[in-house]
Amino acid sequence: MASKEAKNGNMNLENIRNIGIIAHIDAGKTTTTERILYYTGENHKIGEVDNGEATMDWMEQEQERGITITSAATTCYWKGRQINIIDTPGHVDFTAEVERSLRVLDGAVGIFCAVGGVEPQSETVWKQANNYNVPRIAFVNKMDRIGADFYRVLEDIKSKLSETPVPLFIPIGANTSFLGIIDLLKMKAVYFDENTQGETFTYSEIPAEYADKAAEYREKLIDSVSAFSDEITDLYFSGEDIPEDLLIKTLRKCVLERNLLPVFCGSSLKNTGVQPLLDGIVDLLPSPTEIPDAIGFNTKKNESVAVKTDPSAAPLALVFKIQNDPAAGLLAFIRVYSGTFKSKAGIFNVNKKKKERINKIMRMHSNKTEEMAEISAGDIGVIVGFKEAQTGDTISADNSNILLENIKFQSPVISIAIEPASADEGEKLVKALKILSSEDPTFTWKENAETGQTVISGMGELHLDVLVTRLTKEFKVNCRVGKPGVSYRESIKKEITKSYEFSKIIAGKENTASLTLHLTPAEKGKGNSYNVTCSVREIPENILDAIEHGIQNAFSSGIKFGYEVCDVQAEITDIVYNPLTATELAFTSCAAMCFDEAANEANPVIMEPVMDVVVIVPSEFTGEAITSVTSRGGIVVSMENRGTLSQINAEAPLIRLFGYSTALRSATQGRGAFSMSFNHYAEKSE
């Protein structure tokens, strides 16, 4: 059970672990988390994904579909340590949930299926974790499944993730004969009692038939860690025993520096190997004091600053997730980087430049809560009471100028039209869409003035299907839904410079603005950028904000066809400011109109989304699978042999991939599978 000190939010920083569970869909992330909650005493019984009882999959659709959609946050305690866990989705349509979690985590557990090994989405989330330099350990799950092969997964980790896996445990048997695990640190066999759902376990001598294998991998373990410890090397060559605590200390250092990847194994469903994994989390993954300082940006001084993990410093936190609760309102999930936030206190939203109030501070246990008086640096929690906070906002206790690095999400690539059944339903629809878009930064919506329809956009068909189901079931909106279509973009092909003057009499007052804008086509996939290169010494900040607002509005409004603009660099090279007649309205309008004229003269083009496509089929259907991709305008980038399976990596325009799932199943007798994720926008082919 948690200590009173821990529950009040005063846990020693060295004893906190902020971790994520990351992996491919169906690798057993949620099942593993359920076991963790059971063994740490947070749950009195084990919830199962298959029967819709999983604590972490609390959303109705998660229970119906058997998949994780949102990142559920929970806190548990193991051996005096507080573990804040975020259980993330594995489906490619919900990678924003993974991205927003990795940004605020200190460590992660990568879970791999013993049958599937390193699957495509495993590689995707691993690359995301690399981008944030997150220390990791690995757990090879489902050792009880037919086709399980622990040692093949180790090879997969080496070749596909470019990691150096170091097993700390190896399995005793596999498939239906999986009996337990061998602890290479203690050189003992570990067996878990089925009668207590694995809660009790025993150590015994290693079975004779596994003695050689255990000795081999113990030798590999010593060899790997000795490269990072002279003390271990000296003990090894002198023939002395190497203390377990020295091995753990060295492994911890290697994990923090990302030199080695410790590997655990077991079967979460069969309640085997989870407690050793918990030991690995507290022994090997970092505390908030062991990670590099967060980097903030001082908007006043225009320079980067280090944000130290110090509870006594000025409070600073990042909102990494917004979730709507029907009773409590908006729940803002925060990671505190410095200082301490207190309940009932006022705070400052640095991004919105607005003051808000903390009504409650809570620690989350999936959809259950525990109220706290305060939350300090290094911790993760939830604030109730914010009105306008969004994912990526920085909050502080005063009028701070420090912005924590924002989270950048991919743009939606697929859209559908939606119409309310009546005017009353229209109001409900708009309210629901505002809530959903505040929760999910990869979901957008806008009203089409010409058709009267509302167009919603997301990352894939499943993503939109989930959102539409939430609209109709959770928010009770009666609406008609169209068929999915591609979210196009617009861009330019030519560099151009344009000057524009705005002058208008409004309510008897003259409003003037003048500026020069330089537009440049950006590198494919780089996105839009905006900066000011002229002198702004005598120009008020509100005028500069107005200009940026005008350009950002222009990015959203499109050029010729109303599609959002992509891959364009906008640079303000001159501003003419008259303090007597200049207004924010004038400069916002001037910037937008200047952009519109310049972009229309810069050879505008329509851009379409091009997707990364991963097709996995039995080897005998490789030819049919390649044909199915190329016939839809796809280009095969590479191929991999995965035992009896072939993996085809390709790029293809999204517009040609609708209905591809049915075509692939038909071509492979129902045995082929594929996934896709956004790669870049390319000029639309005729």
Phi, psi and omega in degrees: 000154181287147177284161178298321179301314181296319184289335177277001177085017183251023180301136176304135184304322182295342184259009179261139173233119175257105188233158174240155174251115185234146179176180174287157177303139176070022175274349177104026182297309184292321178299318178297317180296321177301319178294320179301315180295325180291311184288337178270000175088005180284328177246143178271345173216161182273124175271143181248141177295318187296331180255012174075022182253004184299129180298318185286331175268076187272338180291140184307316182293328178296320180289324180288319186270343181073024178230163176264130182251312179256162174277111178271135181251140178209160179234137175217174186228135181217120178052045176080004178252144175266124180247114172268116185248137170241118181267113189257158179289156176254343182285138187299332180293344185245030182294340176299324178296323177292314183301313183292333179283314183300329181301330187246004182269156176260337181203168182212154172250118175269122181256131181237137176286132181294342178267310184280337180069217179276101183268168187308314181289335173300316180296320181298310182290331178294319178295321177299318179294324176299320181300327180260006177053047183275123175297143185221156164235167184235150178228116177272109187262170174064038177295346180274354184281149174298130181092003180295135180213096183301318187285332175290325178295323177300317178294321177301315181299320178296309189281323186266333182250356180055039177252166175251092182287136178233101180296131172260344176221147172232154185281151168260101183081183179200169181059225181289344180261016177289119188247331184176200182224159177250123179277111183281347175281319180265345186054055177223151172276144181237126180239137185252134187280116180296327184294336179250021183055038176079003183293325175255144180212158184232148174261140177211178181294149179291130179305143185306321183289349178249004184297315181295317180297318179296318179296320179300313184280336170296318178298318179295322178298311180298317181299319182293313184282335181295336178294345183241011180210114177294327181296317178294320179299315181297317179296321182295312183287338177272000177076015181271158176294143178259116183302143181298321182294331176290319177298316181294318179300317180290319178298320179300316178298320180293324179293315181298325180268000178059043176268326182227156177240098177297138184239130175250168178210162179163199176219106182298320181298325180266012174060041182236123171094003184281321180297318174300325176296319176300318176301318179297323179298313183281331183275329191245333181273152190283156168272168179301339181277350185257004178256159179299153177303143173293151179253123176251172180231121179277108185290336179284315183269352179057047181212157179280148179224149176275137178248107184279145178283090185221113181299338183267357181279181178297132184296136178205130182214160179245130173278113183253356178197140173242135180222136180270130175245125184305327183269313187270343184092214182285129173258121180257110176281126184233150167249122180272123181262331175206158176074192182222131176257135182247146178298146179073005182267159174276149177225172180237124175274108187294321181294315183274348183056044181225150177270142176225179183229141176271111176280318180214151168243130185228150167259134186264141168235086189054245180262013175254161186225160176219118187283143179232155179280330182202166176219134189243174182309137178094350185257164177237134180201193184230137176249134176251136176128343180289143179259323189237006182294145177227164177304130179098353181285145174261134177240146180219177183265355179214192180283063183288153175252007184269121175255129172282154183306130181281160177266127180257126182248155176292153178281148176299149184236353183225141186226156169219152177270144181222138182232132176289150182287339180205173180297319179298319178294331179298319178294319178296321181298312181299317179298316180294320181295324178297319179294312182297320181287334176288329178284321191236105183291348177267003176252125179231162177208151175205154181268135178269109185297329183287317185262343184079001180273159171255130181253122177251145185229145180209193188269350181179174183297318179296319179304309181292324179299317178297316182294318178296320178296321176296320179300314186279323184269309186282317183262358175056042178266125177271111186213161176258137186240133179275190179270151180298146176218167183282141173271102180280166175229169173237150176212185180235158181246351186233144175281141183207150174238135184219137174251149181213139176243133178244131178211122183206140175270119180233121182054040177077006182241135180283133177239119182230152175199150177209136178204166177239133185237135177245122179251137179225135173296130180272164176299144182308126177085359182281341181083184180272152174220154180218133172207164179244122184252352178272171180291134180236021187301323184254014183255125182299152182297325181294330177288319178296320177297321180295320179296314180298321179300319179296318179293316180296322175298321179293320175304319183284328188277342179089184185248290181255323191246004178084004176280149179300145181277143176224153174055052177229133175261122178249127185228122176275116184257348178201140176228127175255116187241122176250108186300341182279329186237352182288137176223161177298318180301317181297316183286326175297314180294317181300314181297316181294317181291322178296316178299315182301314180294315182297313183296323179291340178262003186252034180054065181293146180223154174273136180246143178240150180287134175249130188254147165281126181241128177244117181248128178240121183222157169303143188306328182291347180254015183302313181300314180297322181293318179298316179298320181296330179279310184294330179291346178254024177081012182278155176240122179285122182269319180198167177224148179227144175264123181239064181073245179274000182246155173244138175248122181251122179256124185219169171237138181208149177293136183301323183302333182269358186260356176296131181080005183293327181303316179295317181296320181293316178299320179296321183283342185237022180057036177078009186255359180266151177221153179213159172222156179218152177214154184294137176249301181196170172261138178230156179303132184296131177280151182286000000 
